[in-house]
Amino acid sequence: MLIALAANKVSADVTTKTHVLIDAAITQTNDFVTYNGAYFKIAYPMGDIPAKYGVCTDVVIRAYRKLGIDLQQLVHEDMRGNFSLYPAKRNWGQTKTDTNIDHRRVPNLQTFFTRHGKKLITSSNPEDYQAGDLVTWILPGNLPHIGVVTDKLSTDGQRPLIVHNIGAGPKLEDMLFNYPISGHYRYGLF
């Protein structure tokens, strides 16, 4: 009996966290945000660029903040102790961590989610993508992209909608299979 009650509580906690994350992502679609991937000097921890700006990673970062999860601090701490496991040197020529930008780069988030979350299969089956999951893509020009899987469905009911910012501010869109998927993760919901 106690095991069943504990399992129900865990399940309820996961459901609540998932809804908070999704609601935080979807709420961002109501805000006017100019796509701006410029380097900003920001506070640490819990730093953020000005709310009127953002890129795809900022959607994820801001949504997780509603769960009390500071990806800026978590990515920084993991990178500081495991710098060679991250693509910062290879991709951007960095020789040390940078709390202003490291968490705002998709390849760094992919490394972090692989190390500290669950790396899940990538497939062309929409049922493999659950609400609250994170998906990364490679856009034309070899550009990395990330978004949040929601519990809302496409008009045909076949695919989960994604909250992402691909250049026109945060949007809720049917775009899961529009680009090659490079990663699929679950973090902070289990």
Secondary structure by P-SEA (a helix, b strand, c coil): caaaaaaaaaaaaaaaaaaaaaaaaaaaaacccccccccccccccccccccccccaaaaaaaaaaaacccaaaaaaaaaaaccccccccccccccccccccccccaaaaaaaaaacccccccccccccccccbbbbbbcccbbbbbbbbcccccccccbbbbbccccccccccccccccccccccccccc
